Amino acid sequence: MSDRLTQLQICLDQLVEQFNATVHYVNIHAKPALLDEDPTSVSNRAATAPAPQSQQQQQQQQQQRSPQSAQQSPKEDANQESKELSKPAEAAEEDFDSTLDELATDIVLKSRQINMLIDSLPGIGVTPEAQMKLISDLSQELKQVEHERQAKIEEKDTLLRKVDDLIKDLATGISQVRS
């Protein structure tokens, strides 16, 4: 497991990526806002105007329409198109809002995780003298544990020698019985 500073750096990198992804999503999927207060102004009309399509794209769209829609009157055709456009727009807006809520929740959760990591860092609210005493205590504890480890290694080596001697004695005894 990595230390807390590494975890904090990873979380900060993830938060930056989440911010970037959220801004990118909003830029791509949000409806354009009016540029000034007059919705009929030239700048607002230009901003909300559909992108110009080539003749080939327009022909493809017309060919994709069903034969029934070609037989309908222009008024019925316009009504049907407006109904078809309003349904996906409402669904797209609901999807946009729910995705935006989810992205915002992810950012809030990552921010809370970062705050928890920051709060768990040593040194916050502790004097330098107390930190030095803690380091000294931990150093003494480490020396004691190392001494115990060395003693256990020596005990293991002694037991291994005894087991080796027993195996040799057993092997010698078996060979003497057979000969």
Sequence and secondary structure as in RCSB ss.txt:
>XXXX:A:sequence
MSDRLTQLQICLDQLVEQFNATVHYVNIHAKPALLDEDPTSVSNRAATAPAPQSQQQQQQQQQQRSPQSAQQSPK
EDANQESKELSKPAEAAEEDFDSTLDELATDIVLKSRQINMLIDSLPGIGVTPEAQMKLISDLSQELKQVEHERQ
AKIEEKDTLLRKVDDLIKDLATGISQVRS
>XXXX:A:secstr
   HHHHHHHHHHHHHHHHHHHHHHHHHHS    SSS TTSHHHHHHHS     HHHHHHHHHHS HHHHHS HH
HHHHHHHHHHHHHHHHHHHHHHHHHHHHHHHHHHHHHHHHHHHHHSTTTT  HHHHHHHHHHHHHHHHHHHHHHH
HHHHHHHHHHHHHHHHHHHHHHHHHHHH 
